[in-house]
Amino acid sequence: NYWHVKNYSRTENPLTGLITTHPANLAEGIVNYRKALRYAIVCGFSAPLVVEHYGGDGLAVSAANASYLRRVLEWVLQS
């Protein structure tokens, strides 16, 4: 059992109705992981998080995502 996490940025053009998305680091996308992780933990989730990343330096992106998740989890567990 695990949770596969990823994030996207989103752009909407109100004139044409066109919506585009692009992969993003966990901290920079539209998914609110503070809210999602708090909800998951309250519901008893305790499995690993598997993080997807796109492009660039895979090690740097993975390290940034891991750091972000540690900060969010620390915040969630303190609140």
C-alpha distances in whole Angstrom, upper triangle without the diagonal:
4,7,10,13,17,20,23,27,29,33,35,38,40,43,41,38,36,33,31,28,27,24,24,23,21,24,26,24,25,21,22,19,21,21,17,16,18,17,13,14,17,15,13,10,9,6,8,9,10,14,16,20,23,26,28,28,24,24,26,24,21,23,24,20,19,22,22,18,20,23,21,19,22,24,21,21,25,25
4,6,9,13,17,20,24,26,29,32,35,37,40,39,35,33,30,28,25,24,21,21,19,17,20,22,21,21,18,18,15,18,18,14,13,16,15,12,13,16,14,13,9,9,5,5,6,7,10,13,16,20,23,25,24,21,21,23,20,17,19,20,16,15,19,18,15,17,19,18,16,19,21,19,19,23,23
4,6,10,13,16,20,22,26,28,32,33,37,35,32,30,26,25,21,21,18,17,16,14,17,19,17,17,14,15,12,15,15,11,10,14,13,10,12,15,14,13,9,10,7,6,5,6,8,11,14,17,21,23,23,19,20,21,18,16,18,18,14,14,17,16,13,15,18,15,14,18,19,17,18,22,22
4,7,10,14,17,20,23,26,29,31,34,33,30,27,24,22,18,17,14,15,14,12,15,17,15,16,13,15,12,16,16,13,12,16,16,13,15,18,17,17,13,13,10,9,6,5,6,7,11,14,17,20,20,17,18,19,16,14,16,16,13,13,17,15,13,16,18,16,16,19,20,19,20,24,24
4,7,11,14,17,20,23,27,29,32,30,27,25,22,20,16,15,12,11,10,8,12,13,11,12,10,11,9,13,14,10,11,14,14,12,15,18,17,17,14,14,12,10,7,6,5,6,9,12,16,18,18,15,17,17,13,12,14,14,10,11,14,12,10,14,16,13,14,18,18,17,19,22,22
4,7,11,13,17,20,23,26,29,27,25,22,19,16,13,11,8,8,7,6,10,11,9,10,8,11,10,14,15,12,13,17,17,15,18,21,20,21,17,18,16,14,10,9,6,5,7,9,13,15,16,14,16,15,12,11,14,13,9,12,14,12,11,15,16,15,16,19,19,19,21,24,24
4,7,10,14,17,20,22,25,24,22,19,16,14,10,9,6,5,6,5,8,8,5,7,6,9,9,13,14,12,14,17,17,17,19,22,22,23,20,20,19,17,13,12,9,8,9,10,13,15,17,15,17,16,12,13,15,13,10,13,15,12,12,16,17,15,17,20,19,19,22,24,24
4,6,10,13,17,19,22,21,18,16,12,10,6,5,4,5,8,8,10,8,5,6,7,11,12,15,16,15,17,20,20,20,23,25,25,26,23,24,23,21,17,16,13,11,10,10,13,15,17,17,19,18,14,15,18,15,13,17,18,15,16,20,19,18,20,23,22,22,25,27,26
4,7,10,14,16,19,19,16,14,11,8,6,5,6,6,9,10,10,7,5,6,9,12,14,17,17,17,19,22,22,22,25,27,27,29,26,27,26,24,20,19,16,14,13,13,14,16,19,18,21,19,15,17,19,17,15,19,19,16,18,21,21,19,22,24,23,23,27,28,27
4,7,10,13,16,15,13,11,7,6,4,7,9,10,13,13,14,11,8,7,10,13,16,19,19,18,21,23,23,24,27,28,28,30,28,29,28,27,23,22,19,17,16,15,17,19,22,22,24,23,19,21,23,20,19,22,23,20,21,25,24,22,25,27,26,25,29,30,29
4,7,10,12,12,10,8,6,5,6,9,12,12,16,17,17,13,11,10,14,17,19,22,22,22,25,27,26,27,30,32,32,34,31,33,32,30,27,26,23,21,19,18,19,21,24,25,27,25,22,24,26,23,22,26,26,23,24,28,27,25,28,30,29,29,32,33,32
4,6,9,9,7,6,4,7,9,12,15,16,19,20,20,17,14,13,16,18,22,24,23,23,26,28,28,29,32,33,33,35,33,35,34,33,29,29,26,24,23,22,23,25,28,28,31,29,26,28,30,27,25,29,29,26,27,31,30,28,31,33,31,31,34,35,34
4,6,6,5,5,6,9,12,15,18,19,22,23,23,20,18,16,20,22,25,27,27,27,30,32,31,33,36,37,37,39,37,39,38,37,33,32,29,27,26,24,25,27,30,31,34,32,29,31,33,30,29,32,33,30,31,34,33,31,34,36,34,34,38,39,37
4,6,5,7,9,12,15,18,21,22,25,26,25,22,20,18,21,23,27,28,27,28,31,33,32,33,37,37,37,40,38,40,40,39,35,34,32,30,29,28,29,31,34,34,37,35,32,34,36,33,31,35,35,32,33,36,35,33,36,38,35,35,39,40,38
4,6,8,11,14,17,20,24,25,28,29,29,25,23,21,25,27,30,32,31,32,35,36,36,37,40,41,41,43,41,44,43,42,38,37,35,32,31,30,31,32,36,36,39,37,34,36,38,35,34,38,38,35,36,40,38,36,39,41,39,39,43,43,41
4,5,9,12,15,18,22,24,27,28,28,25,23,21,24,27,30,32,31,31,35,36,35,36,40,41,40,43,41,43,42,41,37,36,33,31,30,28,29,31,35,35,38,36,33,35,38,35,34,37,38,35,36,39,38,36,39,42,40,39,43,44,42
4,6,10,13,17,20,22,25,26,26,23,20,19,21,24,27,29,28,28,31,33,32,33,36,37,37,39,37,39,39,38,34,33,31,28,28,26,28,30,33,33,36,35,31,33,36,33,31,35,36,32,33,37,36,33,36,39,37,36,40,41,39
4,7,10,14,17,19,23,24,24,21,18,17,20,23,26,28,28,27,30,32,31,32,36,37,36,38,36,38,37,36,32,31,28,26,25,23,24,27,30,30,33,32,28,31,33,30,29,32,33,30,31,35,34,32,35,38,36,35,39,40,38
4,7,10,14,16,19,20,21,18,15,14,16,19,22,25,24,23,27,29,28,29,32,33,33,35,32,34,33,32,28,27,24,22,21,20,22,24,27,27,30,29,25,27,30,27,25,29,30,27,28,31,31,28,31,34,32,32,35,37,35
4,7,10,13,16,18,19,16,13,13,15,19,21,24,24,23,26,28,28,28,31,33,32,34,31,33,32,30,26,25,22,19,18,16,18,20,24,24,27,25,22,24,27,24,23,26,27,25,26,29,29,27,30,32,31,31,34,36,34
4,7,9,13,14,15,13,10,10,12,16,18,21,21,20,22,25,25,25,28,30,29,31,28,30,28,26,23,21,18,16,15,13,15,17,21,20,23,22,19,20,23,21,19,23,24,21,22,26,25,24,26,29,28,28,31,33,32
4,6,10,12,14,11,9,10,13,16,17,21,21,20,22,25,25,25,28,30,30,31,28,29,27,25,21,19,16,13,12,10,11,14,17,17,20,18,15,17,20,18,16,20,21,19,20,24,24,22,25,28,27,27,30,32,31
4,7,9,11,9,8,10,11,15,15,19,20,18,20,23,23,23,25,28,28,28,25,26,24,21,18,16,12,10,8,7,9,12,14,13,16,15,12,14,16,15,13,17,18,16,17,21,21,20,22,25,25,25,28,29,29
4,6,8,6,5,9,10,13,13,16,18,17,18,21,22,22,24,26,27,27,24,25,23,20,17,15,12,10,8,8,10,11,13,13,15,13,10,12,14,11,10,14,15,13,14,18,18,17,19,22,22,22,25,27,26
4,6,5,6,10,10,12,12,14,17,16,16,19,21,20,22,25,25,26,22,22,21,18,15,13,10,9,7,8,10,11,12,11,12,11,7,9,10,8,7,10,11,9,11,14,14,14,16,19,19,19,22,24,24
4,6,6,9,8,9,8,11,13,12,12,15,17,16,18,21,22,22,19,19,18,16,12,12,9,9,9,11,14,14,15,13,14,13,9,10,11,8,6,9,10,7,8,12,12,11,13,16,16,16,19,20,21
4,6,9,9,9,8,10,13,13,13,16,18,18,19,21,23,23,21,21,20,18,15,15,12,13,12,14,16,16,16,16,16,14,11,12,12,8,7,10,10,6,9,11,10,10,13,15,14,15,18,19,19
4,7,9,10,11,13,15,15,16,18,20,20,22,24,25,26,24,24,23,21,18,17,14,14,12,13,15,15,16,16,17,15,12,13,14,11,10,13,13,10,12,15,14,13,17,18,17,18,22,23,22
4,6,8,10,12,14,13,15,17,18,19,21,23,24,25,22,23,23,21,17,16,13,13,12,13,15,16,18,17,19,17,13,15,16,13,11,15,15,12,13,17,16,14,17,20,18,19,22,23,23
4,6,9,12,12,12,14,16,17,18,20,22,22,24,22,23,23,22,18,18,15,15,15,16,18,20,22,21,22,20,17,18,19,16,14,17,18,14,15,18,17,15,18,20,19,18,22,23,22
4,6,9,9,8,11,13,13,14,16,18,18,20,18,20,19,18,15,15,13,14,14,16,19,21,22,21,22,20,17,17,19,16,13,16,16,13,13,16,16,13,15,18,16,16,19,21,19
4,6,6,6,9,10,11,12,14,16,17,19,17,19,19,18,15,17,15,16,17,19,22,23,24,22,23,21,18,18,19,16,14,16,16,12,12,15,13,10,13,15,13,12,16,17,16
4,5,5,6,8,9,10,12,14,15,16,14,15,15,15,12,14,12,14,15,18,21,22,23,21,21,20,17,16,17,14,11,13,13,10,8,11,11,7,9,12,11,10,13,15,14
4,6,5,6,9,10,11,12,14,16,14,15,17,16,14,16,15,17,19,21,24,25,25,23,23,22,19,18,18,16,13,14,14,10,9,11,9,6,8,10,8,7,11,12,11
4,6,5,6,9,10,11,12,14,14,16,17,17,15,18,17,19,21,23,26,27,28,26,26,25,22,21,21,19,16,17,17,14,12,14,13,9,11,13,11,9,12,14,11
4,6,5,6,9,10,11,12,11,13,14,14,12,15,14,16,19,21,25,26,26,24,25,24,21,20,20,19,15,16,17,14,12,14,14,10,11,14,12,10,13,15,14
4,5,5,6,8,10,10,9,10,12,12,10,13,14,16,18,22,25,26,26,23,23,23,20,18,19,17,14,14,15,12,9,11,11,8,7,11,10,7,10,13,12
4,6,5,6,9,10,10,11,14,15,14,17,17,20,22,25,28,29,29,27,27,26,23,22,22,20,17,17,17,14,12,13,12,9,8,10,9,6,8,10,9
4,6,5,6,9,9,12,14,15,14,17,18,21,23,26,29,31,31,29,29,28,25,23,24,23,19,19,20,17,15,16,16,12,12,14,13,9,11,14,12
4,6,5,6,5,8,10,12,11,15,16,19,21,25,28,30,29,27,27,27,24,22,23,22,18,18,19,17,14,15,16,13,11,14,14,10,12,15,14
4,5,5,5,7,10,12,12,16,17,20,23,27,30,31,30,28,27,27,25,22,23,22,19,17,18,17,13,14,15,12,9,12,12,8,9,12,12
4,5,7,10,13,16,16,19,21,24,26,30,33,34,34,31,31,30,28,26,26,25,22,21,22,20,17,17,17,14,12,14,14,10,10,13,11
4,6,9,12,15,15,19,20,23,26,29,33,35,34,31,31,31,29,26,27,26,23,22,23,21,18,19,20,17,15,17,17,13,13,16,15
4,6,9,13,14,17,20,23,26,29,33,34,34,31,30,30,28,25,26,26,22,21,22,21,17,18,19,17,14,16,17,13,13,16,16
4,6,9,10,14,16,19,22,26,29,31,30,27,27,27,25,22,23,23,19,18,20,18,15,16,18,15,12,15,16,13,13,16,16
4,7,9,13,15,19,22,25,29,30,29,26,25,26,24,21,21,22,18,16,18,18,14,14,17,15,12,14,16,13,12,16,17
4,7,10,13,16,19,23,26,28,26,23,23,24,22,18,19,20,17,15,18,17,14,14,17,16,13,16,18,16,15,19,20
4,6,10,13,16,20,23,24,23,19,19,20,18,15,16,17,14,12,15,15,12,12,16,15,12,15,18,16,16,19,21
4,6,10,13,16,20,21,20,17,17,18,15,12,14,14,11,10,13,12,9,11,14,13,11,15,17,15,16,19,20
4,7,10,14,17,18,18,14,14,16,13,10,13,14,10,10,14,13,11,13,16,15,14,18,20,18,19,23,24
4,7,10,13,15,14,11,12,13,10,8,11,11,8,8,12,11,10,13,15,14,14,18,19,18,20,23,24
4,7,10,13,13,10,12,13,10,8,12,12,9,11,14,14,13,16,18,17,18,21,22,21,23,26,27
4,7,9,10,7,10,10,7,7,11,10,9,11,14,13,14,17,18,18,19,22,23,23,25,27,28
4,7,9,7,11,11,8,10,13,13,11,14,17,16,17,20,21,21,23,25,26,26,28,31,31
4,7,7,10,10,8,11,14,13,13,16,18,18,19,22,23,23,25,28,28,29,31,33,34
4,6,9,8,7,10,12,12,13,16,17,17,19,22,23,23,25,27,28,29,31,33,34
4,6,5,6,8,10,11,12,14,15,17,18,20,21,23,24,26,27,28,30,32,33
4,6,5,6,8,10,10,12,14,15,16,18,20,21,22,24,26,26,28,30,31
4,6,5,6,9,10,10,12,14,15,16,18,20,21,22,24,25,27,28,30
4,5,5,6,9,10,10,12,14,15,17,18,20,21,23,24,26,27,29
4,5,5,6,9,10,11,12,14,15,16,18,20,21,22,24,26,27
4,5,5,6,9,10,10,12,14,15,16,18,20,21,22,24,26
4,5,5,6,9,10,11,12,14,15,16,18,20,21,23,24
4,5,5,6,9,10,11,12,14,15,17,18,20,21,23
4,5,5,6,9,10,10,12,14,15,16,18,20,21
4,5,5,6,9,10,10,12,14,15,16,18,20
4,6,5,6,9,10,11,12,14,15,17,19
4,5,5,6,9,10,11,12,14,16,17
4,5,5,6,8,10,10,12,14,15
4,6,5,6,9,10,10,12,14
4,6,5,6,9,10,11,12
4,5,5,6,9,10,11
4,5,5,6,8,10
4,6,5,6,9
4,6,5,6
4,5,5
4,6
4
